Amino acid sequence: MKPGEFASKASISYSTLDNIENERKNASLEVLYRIAAALKIPVEAIVRDPTALEIKANAS
């Protein structure tokens, strides 16, 4: 699927998707839910807690 097609499926603009992908802007909670819905996954699957990753790295 092309990025523009995915943006339409997620009901967000292509520029919003592009800015998020290229780390120029952070996604709002609403946009995260739209992206998750378009992917048919729970929003928790695309949101990570940096402190949880830090704890796992230190445990190794």
HELIX and SHEET records of a PDB file:
HELIX    1   1 PRO A    3  LYS A    9  1                                   7    
HELIX    2   2 TYR A   14  GLU A   21  1                                   8    
HELIX    3   3 LEU A   29  LEU A   39  1                                  11    
HELIX    4   4 VAL A   43  ALA A   45  5                                   3    
HELIX    5   5 PRO A   50  ALA A   59  1                                  10    
END                                                                             
